[in-house]
Amino acid sequence: MRIIAALALTLILTGCGFEPVYGPGGTGTKLQNRVLVDTPIDREGFLLVRQLEERLGRAGDPAYRLGIELAVREEARAIDPDGDIRRFHVIGDATYTLSDTATGAVLQSDTVDNFVGYSATGTTVATLAAKRDAVERLMTILADEIVLQLQASDL
């Protein structure tokens, strides 16, 4: 039964024009080690670029340039009866532009956003560590969303 279901799924996917991202000629192989990400200017940007380079590789001979405008902010989410903030959300917006390095033509541009939370109920050191971890998780999420959109595009 599983074999029949797998064969049926294969036929359906091939009929709809499905193409694996990392298959021959797929977007993943077009981007791998060919995207130069702009130099970061702060810790959050560094974390985002690091995650992007882990997924796309480092460009030796870049065919594409990825520019990113990153905005990160924090919002108080839980306040106890004494007025102390016990939980925060770190919210990030990344507007990216993928352009051709030879022509400068913009191939894709979009914005991704997401948030993560952290608790501020422990000591000052624990709260700072939780905040740093939250920012790192947020940059991982934003990098995943950017790469997913790039790979889903028709370059």
N, C-alpha and C positions, 0 to 999 in steps of 0.2 A: 504494500500500500504506500509506503514511504517513497519507494522508487518511482511509482506512478505520479505521486504528488510532486516530486522533485523534477521529473521530466515535464510535467504540465507547467510548473513554474518557469522552467527554463524556456519553454516554447513561448509562454506569455511574455516574458521579459525580452526575448530576442525579437518578438513581433512588435514591441512598443518602442524599439530603438534604444533600449537599455545598453549602456556601455560602462564597463568597470572604470573607475577613476584611475586606477593604476594599471589598466590594460594597455595594450599597444595603442598609442595615439591618444590615450586618455588625458584629461586635464591634470591629473596628479603627476604624470610623467613629464608633461610640458612645463610644470612649475618646479619640479624637484631640482634643487641646486642651481636655479636660474633666477631667483628673486632676491634682489638687494633691498633690504629693509632699511629705512632711514635711521640714522644714528639717534639713540634715545637721549633725552635731556635730563631725565630724573630717574629715581629708583623704580617707579611704576613703569615707565617707558622701557627701562632696561629689562625688567621682568617680562614684559610683553614681547619684546624683541627676542629674548632668549627662548621663550616658548614658540614663537613663530619659526625661528631658525631650527628648533628641534623637529618641527613638523615639515618644514619646506627645505631644510638644508641650508648651508651657507653657499652663496653664489660666488664662484670663481670667475665666471664670465657671464655676468647678469644680462638676461634678455628683458627682464622686467624690473621696475622699481616700485616699491610699496611704501607710500607715504602714509603716516598715521598721525592724527590729532587725537590725543587722549585727554579725557577729563574725568577726574575721580573726585568724588565728594562723599561726605559722611553725614548720616542723619541719625538722630537719637530715636529709638523705637520703643523702649520700655523704661518708664520712670516709676520708681517705687514711691510709697506714701511720703517718704522723707524728702522727695525731690531729687534723689540721686538717679542718674542714668545708668541702667543695668544692661542695656543691649543697644547695639549700633548696627546700622546697615552701611556697607561701603558700596557705593553705586558708581559704575563706570560706563562711560560712553566712548567708543572708539570709532572715529570716522576715518575710513581708509580709502586710498586711491591707488589703484594698480595702473601703471602706465608702461608703455613700451619705451625701453631705453634708447632705441635707435631713432624713433620719430617723436617721442614725447607725447604721443597720443594716449589719452585716457581710455583704458580698456574696461575698467569697472570701478565704480565708486559707490560706497554705501556706508551705513552706520550700524554698528552692533552695540547692544547694551545689555547689562545684566547687573545683579547685585549679589552680595554675600553678607552674612551677618556674623557678629562675634559678641561674646559676652564680656561685660565689664564688672563682674561680680567678685573677682579675686583681687590680688595685690596689684599694685601699680605695674610691677614687672610682668606679671601674668597677663594683665590687660594689654600692655604694649606688645607682648609676644603674640597674643591672640589677634591684635590688629594687623601686625606684620604678616601673619599667616593668612588672614582674610584677604589682604591685598594680593598676596601671591596666588591664592585660589582664584580670585577675580581675574587676574591677568591670564591665568590658564584657561578659564572659561571664555574670555574674550578672544584669545588666540584661537581656540577651537572653533568658535563661531566664524571668525574671519577666514580661516583655512577652509572650513566647510562651504562657505559661500563662494570662495574662489574656485574650489574644486567642482562645485555644482554649476559654475558659469560655463558659457560656451566661448572659450577663448580662441 
